[in-house]
């Protein structure tokens, strides 16, 4: 190889390395962080937590398509446990296609306290 060819090759790899590490890499598996009321968009789906509350009991109403209550269940938290209730809204863009699955696996507050789902 000639000297100028080696120089071009080294220059190409130097530019490639600079560009590769200067572009922010998207990592879809990493969690998204947001504040209450803020919408986080993941592809064509937006998710917002509109309010968060903590309580010792949870009342669940079951409604039909006409919003008529057809059932009711009250849950009491065991000693030392609490229910963390999220009022969430899911937005879907007009050009979304396919299906998506969403669940809140882990929630962390501003104090570093984490909450997980429980079955």
C-alpha positions in Angstrom: 0.0 0.0 0.0 1.1 3.5 -0.7 1.5 6.1 2.0 -1.5 8.2 0.8 -3.7 5.1 0.8 -2.8 4.3 4.4 -3.4 8.0 5.3 -6.9 7.9 3.6 -7.7 4.6 5.4 -6.7 6.0 8.8 -8.6 9.2 8.1 -11.7 7.2 7.2 -11.6 5.2 10.4 -10.9 8.3 12.5 -14.0 10.1 11.0 -16.1 7.0 11.4 -15.1 6.6 15.1 -15.8 10.3 15.8 -19.2 10.1 14.2 -20.1 6.8 15.7 -19.5 8.0 19.3 -21.0 11.5 18.8 -24.4 10.2 17.8 -26.7 9.4 20.7 -27.5 5.7 20.6 -31.2 4.9 21.1 -31.7 2.0 23.6 -35.4 1.0 23.5 -35.0 -1.4 26.4 -33.9 1.4 28.9 -36.7 3.0 31.0 -38.2 6.3 30.1 -38.3 9.0 32.9 -41.1 11.5 33.2 -42.9 13.7 35.7 -46.6 13.5 36.6 -48.6 15.0 33.8 -45.8 14.8 31.2 -46.3 12.7 28.1 -43.6 10.2 27.1 -43.7 9.1 23.5 -42.4 5.6 22.6 -42.7 5.2 18.9 -46.4 5.9 18.1 -47.6 5.6 21.7 -47.7 8.3 24.3 -48.1 7.5 28.0 -48.8 10.0 30.8 -49.3 9.5 34.5 -51.9 12.1 35.4 -51.9 11.4 39.2 -50.5 9.1 41.8 -52.1 8.2 45.1 -51.3 5.8 48.0 -54.0 4.1 50.0 -54.7 1.2 52.4 -57.7 0.0 50.3 -58.6 -0.2 46.7 -62.2 -0.1 45.3 -62.7 -1.6 41.9 -65.9 -1.1 39.9 -66.7 -3.3 36.9 -68.7 -1.6 34.2 -70.3 -2.7 31.0 -70.0 -0.9 27.7 -72.8 1.5 28.7 -70.9 2.5 31.9 -73.4 0.7 34.1 -71.8 -0.8 37.2 -72.1 -4.6 37.0 -69.8 -5.5 39.9 -67.8 -4.2 42.8 -64.8 -5.4 44.7 -63.0 -3.9 47.7 -59.4 -4.9 48.5 -57.6 -4.2 51.8 -53.8 -3.9 51.9 -52.1 -6.3 54.4 -50.2 -4.8 57.4 -47.1 -2.9 56.1 -48.4 -2.8 52.5 -50.0 0.0 50.5 -51.7 0.4 47.1 -50.0 2.8 44.8 -52.7 3.9 42.3 -51.7 5.4 39.0 -54.2 7.4 36.9 -52.7 6.9 33.4 -53.7 7.9 29.9 -52.5 6.2 26.8 -52.3 8.2 23.5 -51.9 6.6 20.1 -50.8 8.7 17.1 -53.0 8.7 13.9 -50.4 6.9 11.8 -49.8 4.0 14.4 -50.2 0.5 13.1 -49.9 -2.9 14.7 -50.4 -3.6 18.4 -48.4 -2.6 21.5 -48.2 -4.0 25.0 -47.6 -1.8 28.0 -47.2 -2.4 31.7 -45.6 -0.5 34.5 -43.0 -2.9 35.8 -41.2 -0.5 38.1 -41.9 3.0 39.3 -39.3 5.2 41.1 -40.1 8.5 42.8 -37.9 11.5 43.2 -36.6 10.2 46.5 -35.4 7.0 45.0 -38.2 4.8 46.5 -39.2 2.1 44.0 -42.6 0.4 43.6 -43.2 -2.8 41.7 -46.3 -4.6 40.6 -47.6 -7.4 42.8 -49.7 -10.4 41.9 
